Amino acid sequence: MTTTTLLEEITAKGVSAVSSELTDSEAISMTEQYGAHNYKPLPVNLVRGDGCRVWDGAGKEYIDCIGAYSAVAHGHLNPAIVSAIVEQLHRMAVPSRAFYAPEVALFMKGLAEYAGLDMVCPMNTGAEAVETCIKLARKWAYTVKGVEQDKAEIIVGEGNFHGRTTTIVGFSTEPGYKDGFGPFTPGFKVVPFGSLAAIEEAIHPNTAAVLLEPIQAEGGVIVPEEGFMAGLREICDRNRVLLIWDEVQTGFCRTGKRFAWQWETARPDLMSVGKPLGGGVLPVSAAVGTREVVEVFVPGDHGSTFGGNPLGAAVALTAMAEMEREGLSDRAQHMGGRLAEGLASLGSDRIKEVRWRGLLFGIEVADGLDTKALSKAFLENAILTKETRQRTFRLTPPLIIDEPTVDEIVERVGRSLASV
Ligand SMILES: *Cc1c(COP(=O)(O)O)cnc(C)c1O
């Protein structure tokens, strides 16, 4: 008896032939058998994407209102991004940072200019960008501010989400993210999100930085009061403390500005960016900051094998250029306004509150409403969205969305709410 292993089959037929023979239910059960159960996906097996739409193996079409947690800002397989990646694949992909490469040089200049900051440390994932900011802030505290070795503190917000590494979950306030994974890295102090008074009180001579999301996205789309960001900038200046914005989810036009801090011109000393920077096709992230902070790194201090490679750099440069050419920040404001009006016009008593800025939306449903049933209704009505915390369904569709699609989302959300 001869058995063909999966890899022999791949060699014989190629990945696309083998994957297109796999049914939706086979893909789902294979994932559950061989994959770690660290996610609980919706029971949808996606085989194709185009713009704001995606399809399962049975051919059912959905409107993608998650957009890979806002990583897919340009729409699925945006043609400009696809040609940039294909073109770069004929030149060079991953030589490593042991060498220089022109696309990486251009990427660092392009991102620094786009952000209005001085220097870039390229990474891959959002969590790595946040870790990079933490290391930079601590080293700045010791070498520039003069904090005693190993005593630096970073102030963070309650309900934060900055990624999944052990250091980062250590200062999460969500038991589900951290239980079972200790012991954790010391040096973080948690204060209520959105309270300037609490931050002011938490600051002492060893404080290196305040690290916050300008709008908490995973935390349920929590928008701080007007004046918070500008007020925080002022407090940080007065106390010689670095301001670090985590813009991994809010950055690159999502909230209707290039970066959410621009709503109050609260320019950071450092920020982490990621998600849509990879054009929806690759992981590309970075810590971006002022020269005073980023130049504390010397050779050997930090690194990443794939961080800052020509392939990712070509994609990220194109991603930023396309956001400018397509006017995605104005578009996010306009489409977000239309979506907010549409949701309000539903007049549904099943919606407790809609919190939003640009195209970052959280729909908090009424107490007592069965969210599992609503989740099912969204799928039946071909809307892809998932609950984040606090009974809040998040809508972060691609920013290239058009008016008819926004109206379709409103209509389908209305139908789903009415059915439970
Ligand atoms: C998603 C996210 C991260 C983590 O990004 P990964 O690429 O998943 O590591 C960090 N910060 C914020 C605000 C995020 O939304």
The ligand as a Gaussian input file, in Angstrom:
#p B3LYP/6-31G(d) Opt

LIG

0 1
 C       -3.660000      44.747000      16.918000
 C       -3.007000      45.667000      17.849000
 C       -1.708000      45.415000      18.339000
 C       -0.967000      44.138000      18.044000
 O       -0.713000      43.962000      16.698000
 P       -0.258000      42.502000      16.169000
 O        0.122000      42.751000      14.752000
 O       -1.461000      41.612000      16.305000
 O        0.865000      42.061000      17.011000
 C       -1.130000      46.364000      19.140000
 N       -1.770000      47.495000      19.463000
 C       -3.014000      47.768000      19.028000
 C       -3.661000      49.056000      19.405000
 C       -3.691000      46.859000      18.218000
 O       -4.932000      47.099000      17.809000

